[in-house]
Amino acid sequence: MLKKSASFFLISLFLAGVSLNCRSHDGPVSTSRKSMLQKIYVEKVETAGVAAAKKSLKLKVVGNLPSPAYQFQRFDVKVKGRVIEITPLATYDANKVVTQVLVPFEEICTVDRLKPGSYEVKVYGRGKAVLAKQGVTVQE
C-alpha cells in the first residue's frame, strides 16, 4: 500500500512538473530581437567622384550580411561639416534557421542637399571597420 501511494505521488509530481514546464512556452515568440537594426560588413565604397549640388550624390556600398537571417534595411546618413558618415543597417530574424555563411550585398546610398565643396566619406561597418574615401566633390 505504501509503495503504491509513493508511486502515485511520484507520477503526480512528474506530471505536474511537465505541465508547468510546457505552460512556460505558451504564447507568441518574442520578436524584440527581430526588429533591432545592426551594422553589416563593408568591403568598399564607390562613387563617380563629382556630383552637382542640385542633384543627389550616389555611392555604391559593397559588403556582406553576416548570414541569410539578416536583411538589408537602410542607410543611416549624417553630414557633419565636410564629412559624410554612412552606416548600412540590417535587421536580424532570430526565428530563421540558416547556415552561417556570408551573403553579399550591393546597395546605392543617396545623399541629398549637399553644399558645393569637397567631402570625405566614412562608411561604418560591423566591428571597428571604417572605410574612408577622400575627394568626393560637389559642384554648383
MOBELDA-V48264 format. One record per pair of residues at least 4 apart in sequence whose C-alpha atoms are under 6 Angstrom apart, sorted by sequence separation. I is the first residue (numbers start at 1). J is the second residue. D is the distance in Angstrom with one decimal. If there is no record, write none. Layout:
I&J&D  I&J&D
This chain:
79&83&5.9  125&129&5.3  79&84&4.5  51&57&5.7  78&84&5.9  124&130&4.7  78&85&5.1  123&130&5.6  77&85&5.7  123&131&5.1  77&86&4.7  122&131&5.5  76&86&5.7  122&132&4.4  76&87&5.0  121&132&5.5  47&59&4.9  75&87&5.5  121&133&5.0  46&59&5.7  75&88&4.5  120&133&5.8  46&60&5.0  75&89&5.9  120&134&4.8  45&60&5.6  74&89&5.5  45&61&4.6  73&89&5.8  119&135&6.0  73&90&4.9  118&135&5.9  119&136&5.1  44&62&5.4  72&90&4.1  118&136&5.6  43&62&5.7  71&90&5.2  118&137&4.3  43&63&4.7  71&91&5.4  117&137&5.7  42&63&4.1  70&91&5.5  117&138&5.2  41&63&5.4  70&92&4.5  116&138&4.7  41&64&5.1  69&92&5.7  116&139&5.0  69&93&5.4  116&140&5.6  40&65&5.6  69&96&5.9  67&100&5.4  67&101&5.2  67&102&5.1  66&102&5.0  67&103&5.9  83&119&5.5  87&123&5.7  65&102&5.7  82&119&4.8  83&120&4.8  84&121&4.8  85&122&4.9  86&123&4.7  87&124&4.9  64&102&5.8  65&103&4.9  83&121&5.9  85&123&5.9  64&103&5.2  64&104&4.3  63&104&5.9  64&105&5.4  63&105&5.5  62&105&5.9  62&106&4.5  61&106&5.7  61&107&5.5  60&107&5.8  60&108&4.5  59&108&5.6  39&89&4.9  59&109&5.1  38&89&5.3  58&109&5.7  37&89&5.8  38&90&5.4  58&110&4.6  37&90&5.3  57&110&5.7  37&91&4.9  57&111&5.1  36&91&5.8  56&111&5.6  35&91&5.9  56&112&4.7  34&92&5.3  34&93&4.6  34&94&6.0  53&114&5.9  53&115&5.9  53&116&5.7  42&125&5.2  41&125&5.1  40&125&5.4  41&126&5.0  53&138&5.7  39&125&5.7  40&126&4.8  52&138&5.4  53&139&5.6  39&126&4.8  49&136&4.7  50&137&4.7  51&138&4.7  52&139&4.9  53&140&5.1  49&137&6.0  50&138&5.7  52&140&5.8
